[in-house]
């Protein structure tokens, strides 16, 4: 016999009709809200809800507002996995950077991520720590994860290997690197112009024996800056033999080691162009350790204008690069390429010389 004390399931026909009121909803059950629920509340068809949720045209402003109100009231969340399968998209994007501890890159990442977030995409970030093999592995991993597009910031891979990896992605953008328009979009700084401006400023401030802390040999930005330095040398008549060019890691310790090496071998160097602000910070430390006053004995120019550049002692003269804007440009370009639009295949940003206390005034030329 059935236990008379056992609780029986309630008869649906005896429920209070108010429990089915579309105006109420238990937040704990939001995952069960469907497109049809939103359509019923808004008094429209599921197709209309779909158009609003996917930001498609063909819906009037009043109806669109009513659907959005229903979405908010019911806590409707689109099924991203199902949508991705239907559209063959993962709604994830890959971004690789050479070194997240370099203050240049967090702003670039933030600019890209802000645009991606507004467009409904998740960003997968890979830090390759200045290692070309890890960079290749990251691009292969993005391919395995079926990301919808990739941004490679300051990639170190040689051209043939980089292009081979990018060709396997549906859409790609490179930052601080050139690429064929059919393969990838490009957002880069006019590094030649920046380096040229830096060297002209040093010479106009009286520097006569110049040195270059050139950064890593694998940096394409560094190579472009050497072209800019060469142009300025031709224009000013100054000289810079290879013995006064030192490569090294783009870090404070790397800059300090490179500057110590250079200034020990060439104590007469009185003007120094540095690969970036971190290298310049290392050069300031080396100069202090060697008893060289900045800028009286040696003038120093950095590159990037990171947040700490004005806090160094002395405050660093540098080339300002709009990294946050560059990240946004790169992400918008990637989204355009994913949708078959190529309005911009290449954006070139001009750096700005910011004169502070680590260089001598130009009017004091010797």
N, C-alpha and C positions, 0 to 999 in steps of 0.2 A: 504493500500500500504506500502511496505517496505520503511523505511527511507533511502533516497539515500545518506545521510551523514554518515550512520552507517558504522563502519569499518568491513570489511569482513575478516574472517580467511584466512591466506595465503594458496594458493594452493600448496600442497606438491610437485607437479610436476614441479613447477616453482622455487623451492629453488635452491640456489647455491650449486652444488655438493660438494664444498669444506667444507661446514658446516658439512658433514658426514665423513670427513677425520679422520681415526682412530688415526692419530697422534696428534689430538687436543682433549682437554677435558676440560669442565668447572668444576673447582674444587668444585663449589657449588653443583654439581649433582653427587658427588662420590657415594652416596648411591645407585645409579641406575646402577653402573658398574657391569656387570655379569661375570661369569666364561667364557662365550662364547666371551665376548668383549676382555678379556685378550688373549684367544686362537687365535682370529682373528688377533690381533696385533702381537702376537709372531709367527704366522704361524704354530701353533701346534693344536692338538686336545684338547677339554675340559678335557679329561681324563688325558692328560699330565700335564695340568695346575693344576689339582687337586692333582696329585702326588707331584708336586713341592711345592704347598701351604701347604700340609700336611706332608712335609719332608719324603716322601716315596722313596724307591729305584726304579731303573729301568729307570732313566732319565740321559742322558749324561750331562757332565759338561757344554758344550757349550749351549745345549738346556735349561738346568736349568738356566743358566745366562740370556739367552734371555727372558725366562718367567719372571724372577725376574725383569728385566728391564721394561717389559710391565706392571707388577703389580705396580711398582713404578710410571711409567709415567701416568697410568690411575687412580692411587689412589685407587686401588681395596682393599676392606676390606672384608674378609670372613664373612659370616653371622653366627656369633657365636651361636645365639639361634637355628637356623636351624641345625647347625652341632651338637649342644648338644643334640637336640631331636633325631637326627639320631643315635648318638652313645650312647644315654642314659647317657650322661655326662653333668654336669653343668659348667665345667671348673672353678669351685670355690673350694677352700680348706679352712678348718677351722683350726685356731691356737688359743689355749687358753694359757694364762699366768697368774700366780697368782697375779702379781702386776707390772704394766707398769712403775710405778714410781721408782722401784728398778733398778738401772743402769745395773744390770746383764742382764736383759731381752731385752732391746732395741737392743743390738748387736745380740742377738740370733734371734730376729724377723727379723732384717735386713738380716742376713745370709740366713734365710729360704725364705724371700721374694725375694731376688735377684735370687735364683735358680728357684722359682716359676714363676717369671716374664719371665725369659729366656725360660721357658717351655710353656709359653702362658696361665698361670693360674692366677686368681685373688685370693688374700688372704683375708679371713674374720677373723679379730682379735677380741678376746673376753677377756677382763680383768676381772678376777673373784675376785679380791681384797682379796685374802687369805680366801675365803669363799667356803667351800666344797659344799654347796647347790647351790650357783651360778655356781659353776663348773658343777654340774649335769645338771642345767638348760641350760648352754651353750652347752654341748654335745647333749642334746635333741634338742636344737634349730638348731644346725648344721645338725642333722638328718632330721628335718623338712625342712630345706633349701636344702636338697639333695646335700650336698657338696660331692665331689668325694673322699675325704679323710680328716683325721684329725690328727693334732699333738697336744698332750697334754704335755705342758712343766711344769715340777715339779708339777704334779697333787697331790691334797691333799685328794681326796676321798679314802676311805678304799678299799682294793683290790677287794672285791666281787662286790661292786657297780661300781667301775671303769671298771672292766672287762665286766660287763653286758652292760654298755654303749658302750664300744669299739666294742663289738661283733655285735652291730647293724650297724656298719659302714663297708663299703666295704674294706677300707684300713685304717690303723692307725699306728702311731708311738708315743712312749712316750719318753720324755727327762727327765733325772735324775730319772728314775724309771725303774724297771725290769718288764717284761711282758712275758707270754708264746709266743714263736715264732709264733705259729699258729694264735695268736690273734693280735699281734702288734710287730713292730720292736722296738728296744730300742737304744737310744744314751745316754750314761751316763758318768759321771766322776767317777774315782776310788776314791771315797770319803774316804774309809778306809785308802788308802795309803796316801792321803793328810793330814788327821788328824794325822796319825801316824808320818809323817814327821814334822808336826807342833810341836807336843809334844816333840819329840826327840830334836828338835832345842832349845826349851825352857830349857829342862833339861841340854843340853850341854852348854847352856849359864849361868847356875848357878841357875835356878829356882828350888825351893824345895817344895813350897806350891802352888799347881796348882789349877786353877779354870776353869770351862767350862761354857760359855754362849751358851746354846745348841739350841737356836732358837725355832720355833714352834714345839709342840709335834706331829703335823700331818705331819711333813716333813720326808720323807723317806731318803733323803740325810742326814738329821741330825742324823737319827738312824744309818746309815752306818758309819758316822763319829764317833759315840760313840764306834762302834766296833773297829775302828782304834785307838782311844784313849786307849781302853782297851788293845789292843795288845802292844802299846808302854809302857803302865804302867807295863805290865808283863816283857817286855824286860829291862826296866830301874830300876825296883824296886820302882818307885815312887808310890804315892797313890793319889786317888781322890775320897773321900767319896761323897755320894749323897748330903750331905749338902752343898757341894761346886759346885754343878751343878744347874744352874738356866735356866729355859725355858722362852721364851718370844717372842714377835713379831720380825720379822727379819728387823727391822728398826732402825734408829738412836735413836729416843726416847725409843724404846723397849730395845736397848742395854744399853742406859744410865740408865734406871730404873733397869735393871737386874744387872748391874755392881755396882750401888749404894747399892742395896740390899746385894749382895755378899760381897763387901768390907766393908760394915758396920758390917756385922755379922762375917766376917773373915778378919780383917785388915792385917793379916800376909800373905795373898795371894800375891805371887810375880811373877806368870806366868799365863797368861790368854789366853785360846784358844777360839776364837769367831766364831759363826755360819757363819757370812759373814762380809764383809768390813763395811757395814752400822752398824751392831752391834758393831764392833770394834771401829768405829768412836764415837759411843755413850759411849763406855767404856773409850775412851781417855778423853771425856768431864767429865765423872764421876770421873776419876782419878784426873784430874786437880781441880775439885771442892772440892775434899777431901784432896788436898794437897799431892797427890802421884805423884812422878816424874816418867815419862816414858822415858827410860827403867830402870833408876837406881833403883827405888823402885819396879816397876812392869813392866814386859815385856808383850807385847800384840801382838798376831798374828791374822790376819783376814783370809778371804777366798774369792776368786774370782778375785782379782786384778782388780777392776773396775777402770775407768779412773782417778778418784779422789784420789785413794789410795796413790799415790806418792805425792799428794798435802797436805795431812793431816799434822798436826804438833804434834809429829814428823811423818816423812814419814813412812807409814805402811808396816811392814813385813807381807806377805800374801802368799796365794797359787794362782798362776795364772791359770785361766781356759780359754781355747780358745772358748769363747761363740759364736763368729761369725762363726767359723768353725763348731761348733756343730749344729748351725741352718741350715747350708748348708748340713751337713751330714744327718740331720733328714729329710729335704725336698727331697733330692735325694733318700733316703731310701723309703720315702712315694711314690714317683713317680714310683719307681721300683715295689713296692708292688701293686700299682694300675694296673700296666701292667703285673702282674703275675710273676714278677721276685723277687727272694729273695736271692740275692747274699750276702747281709749282714743282718743278723737277729739281730745282736747286735754289737755295737761299744762302746768300753770303752776307754775314753780319760784319759791320765795321767796328773795330775796337777803338777805344777812346783813351788817349794819354791822360793820366791823372798825375799831376805833379805834386809831390809832397816833399819831405825833408831829406830823403836819401840821395838826392841829386843837387847839383849846384844850379843856381839860376842861370838862364841862358844869357842874360845881359852881362854876366861876369866872364865872358869868354876871354881866353888869353890871346 
